Amino acid sequence: MSTDEKVDEILALVRLDEAERSEHRSWQRVDLAAVLDGTWCPPRPTVGRRDDGAGLFYPAKVHTVASETEAGKSWFALSAAVDEMRAGNHVLYIDFEDNEGGIVSRLLALQVTADVIRERFHYLAPADQLGTGANLGDLQEILHETAPTLAVVDGITEAMVLHGLNPLDNKDVAAFGRILPRRIAALGPAVVCNDHVTKDREGRGRYAIGAAHKLNGLDGAAYVLDNRTPFGIGITGRSTVRIAKDRPGQLRRRGLPSSGGMHWYGDLVLDSHDEAFAEVSIVAPTERADDFRPTVLMERIAKALEQHGPLSARKVETVVTGKATTIRQALTFLQLDGHVSDSTPHELLKPYPPTGFST
């Protein structure tokens, strides 16, 4: 059976299942009364939250969180899960990558009690395709019984391969969206799909690894995480959180413009005290003057790192000519824009282009 025939078969099963579960016909005229009389409300990001109370995800929408390995995707999702459980809500976690020990131990380290996890955290580790039979029935039962506000799908590439689909094919990506994420979102939860970015920093842009439809087909938001300080036991790790897409448009206004057409929405900070105690936070971006950037010093720092290799902050101030406070500010801008690593010694991650502007 060819790939196209396989996708057509899966979509046929999905359509059959949808027809059996609902009498609604999507080609009927849509009732516009709520929009016209002013009672319709636009989607609001009320699931999960930043430290200042701003939300992360939209109910009943599909989102992605993409990053390199060990940049904090699962911690980002678990931070939102902790928020929801502490608010008395239920969370569904569908894991195609890890196991219950790896995920639940993180929740325990975040000081979520065993009773709360047992009552409100529902963990699945599928090893078979969802299909339209008993597996689908099990999923529907969990969704209807617990009514989660957040559903995490961890490992999109692995999930698609399990279902015989190609992550590089737009048609397959669209098919998988209907098989699992959109099916769950239709029942109300904010669905968060954890995915990987390409290894090529220069060419990755705003996309997760695979077909462009992974971004284009979203009806929620897409986040990209860039690790600045590694995560580990006994250390504090940090990743920059940027918005690559915000279909409902409510998140970007709470962020700051960043590189690559994205918006800086905050930093994921994981402070690990030991194996049994960690604190996670999503810190709001720091306001800065957008009409001033020390571009000359930014270029000098980039050239110094290119010439000398990784340097500590003190050595950067020694090598680069300029006012120390402005050099530190320029270094910070280079870090925020992804040109220079946050960890010391600071490494040039990608060239900073000459601008021709002076400070």
Residue pairs with C-beta under 8 A, 6 or more apart in sequence:
1 9
3 166
3 169
3 172
4 171
6 164
6 165
7 165
7 171
7 172
7 175
10 163
10 164
10 165
10 175
10 179
11 175
11 178
13 131
13 132
14 132
14 175
14 178
14 179
14 183
16 132
17 132
17 136
34 40
42 248
42 249
42 250
43 58
43 59
43 60
43 61
43 248
43 250
44 55
44 58
44 250
45 54
45 55
45 56
45 57
45 58
45 221
45 248
45 250
45 251
46 55
46 58
46 59
47 55
47 56
47 57
47 58
47 59
47 80
47 83
47 84
47 149
47 150
47 189
47 190
48 55
48 56
48 57
48 79
48 80
48 81
48 83
48 84
48 150
48 190
49 55
49 56
49 80
49 83
49 282
50 56
50 254
50 265
50 266
50 282
50 283
50 284
51 266
51 281
51 282
51 283
51 284
52 284
54 251
54 254
54 284
55 251
56 80
56 251
56 282
57 63
57 80
57 150
57 190
57 192
57 220
57 221
58 190
58 220
58 221
58 248
58 250
59 149
59 188
59 189
59 190
60 185
60 186
60 187
60 188
60 189
60 190
61 185
61 190
61 191
61 218
61 219
61 220
61 221
61 247
61 248
62 177
62 181
62 182
62 185
62 191
62 193
62 218
62 219
62 220
63 190
63 191
63 192
63 193
63 218
63 220
63 221
63 222
63 223
64 156
64 192
64 193
64 194
64 195
64 208
64 214
64 215
64 218
64 222
64 223
65 73
65 76
65 77
65 192
65 193
65 194
65 195
65 222
65 223
65 225
66 73
66 194
66 195
66 196
66 197
66 207
66 208
66 209
66 222
66 223
66 224
66 225
66 244
67 73
67 196
67 197
67 224
67 225
67 226
67 227
67 239
68 196
68 197
68 199
68 227
69 196
70 227
70 230
70 231
71 225
71 226
71 227
71 239
72 225
72 227
72 231
72 237
72 239
72 268
72 270
73 154
73 194
73 195
73 225
74 98
74 103
74 106
74 154
74 194
75 106
75 231
75 268
75 270
75 280
76 223
76 225
76 239
76 241
76 268
76 282
77 93
77 152
77 154
77 192
77 194
78 103
78 106
78 107
78 110
78 280
79 268
79 280
79 281
79 282
80 150
80 192
81 91
81 93
81 107
81 121
81 150
81 152
82 107
82 110
82 112
82 280
84 90
84 91
84 120
84 148
84 149
84 150
85 91
85 112
85 116
85 117
85 120
85 121
86 112
86 116
88 120
89 120
89 148
89 149
89 150
90 120
90 121
90 122
90 146
90 147
90 148
90 149
91 120
91 121
91 122
91 148
91 149
91 150
91 151
91 152
92 122
92 124
92 142
92 143
92 146
92 148
92 150
92 151
92 152
92 184
92 189
93 103
93 121
93 122
93 123
93 124
93 151
93 152
93 154
94 124
94 126
94 151
94 152
94 153
94 154
94 159
94 180
95 103
95 123
95 124
95 125
95 154
95 155
96 125
96 126
96 153
96 154
96 155
96 156
96 158
96 159
96 162
97 154
97 155
97 158
97 194
98 154
98 155
99 125
100 123
100 125
103 123
104 117
104 121
104 123
106 278
107 117
107 121
108 114
108 117
108 276
109 272
109 275
109 276
109 277
109 278
110 278
110 279
110 280
111 277
112 121
120 146
122 142
122 146
122 148
124 139
124 142
126 135
126 159
126 162
127 162
128 135
128 162
129 135
129 162
129 163
129 164
130 136
130 139
130 163
130 179
130 180
139 184
143 184
143 187
143 189
144 187
147 187
147 188
148 189
149 188
149 189
149 190
150 189
150 190
150 192
151 184
151 185
151 189
151 190
151 191
151 192
152 191
152 192
152 194
153 159
153 180
153 181
153 184
153 191
153 192
153 193
153 194
154 194
155 194
156 167
156 176
156 193
156 194
156 195
156 208
156 214
157 167
157 195
157 196
157 209
157 210
159 176
159 180
160 166
160 167
160 172
160 173
160 176
161 167
163 176
163 179
165 172
165 173
165 175
165 176
166 172
167 173
167 209
167 210
167 211
167 214
168 210
168 211
169 211
170 211
170 212
170 213
172 211
173 210
173 211
173 213
173 214
173 217
174 213
174 217
177 217
181 191
181 193
182 191
184 191
185 191
185 219
190 220
191 220
195 208
195 209
195 210
195 214
196 208
196 209
197 204
197 207
197 208
197 209
197 224
198 204
198 207
198 209
201 338
201 349
201 350
202 350
205 260
206 215
206 222
206 224
206 244
206 245
206 260
206 261
206 262
207 214
207 215
207 244
208 214
208 215
208 222
215 222
215 244
215 245
218 245
218 247
219 247
219 248
220 247
220 248
221 243
221 245
221 246
221 247
221 248
221 251
222 243
222 244
222 245
222 246
223 241
223 242
223 243
223 244
223 265
224 241
224 242
224 243
224 244
224 262
225 239
225 240
225 241
225 242
225 268
226 239
226 240
226 242
226 338
227 237
227 238
227 239
228 238
228 239
228 240
228 267
228 335
228 341
228 342
228 343
229 235
229 236
229 237
229 238
229 342
229 343
230 237
230 343
231 237
231 270
231 272
232 272
233 272
233 274
233 275
234 272
234 273
234 274
235 272
236 269
236 270
236 271
236 272
237 269
237 270
237 272
238 267
238 268
238 269
238 270
238 342
239 267
239 268
240 264
240 267
240 268
240 336
240 338
241 264
241 265
241 266
241 267
241 268
241 282
242 258
242 260
242 262
242 263
242 264
242 265
243 251
243 252
243 255
243 262
243 263
243 265
244 262
246 252
246 263
251 263
251 265
252 263
254 265
254 284
255 263
255 264
255 265
255 266
255 285
256 263
256 264
256 285
256 287
256 288
256 290
257 263
257 264
257 290
258 264
258 336
258 337
259 337
259 338
260 338
264 285
264 336
265 285
266 282
266 283
266 284
266 285
267 282
267 283
267 285
268 280
268 281
268 282
269 280
269 281
269 282
269 283
270 278
270 279
270 280
271 278
271 279
271 280
271 281
272 278
273 279
293 333
294 322
294 326
294 329
294 330
294 333
294 359
295 355
295 357
295 358
295 359
296 322
296 357
296 358
296 359
297 320
297 322
297 326
297 327
297 329
297 330
297 359
298 330
298 333
298 334
298 339
298 352
299 352
299 354
299 355
300 320
300 321
300 322
300 330
301 316
301 320
301 327
301 330
301 331
301 334
301 340
301 352
302 334
302 339
302 340
302 348
302 351
302 352
304 311
304 316
304 319
304 320
305 311
305 316
305 340
305 346
305 347
305 348
306 348
306 351
308 315
308 319
309 347
310 341
310 345
310 346
310 347
310 348
311 319
311 345
311 346
312 344
312 345
312 346
313 328
313 331
313 344
313 346
315 345
316 327
316 331
316 346
317 324
317 327
317 328
320 327
322 330
326 359
331 340
331 346
334 340
334 352
335 341
335 342
335 346
338 349
338 350
339 348
339 349
339 350
339 351
339 352
340 346
340 347
340 348
340 349
341 347
341 349
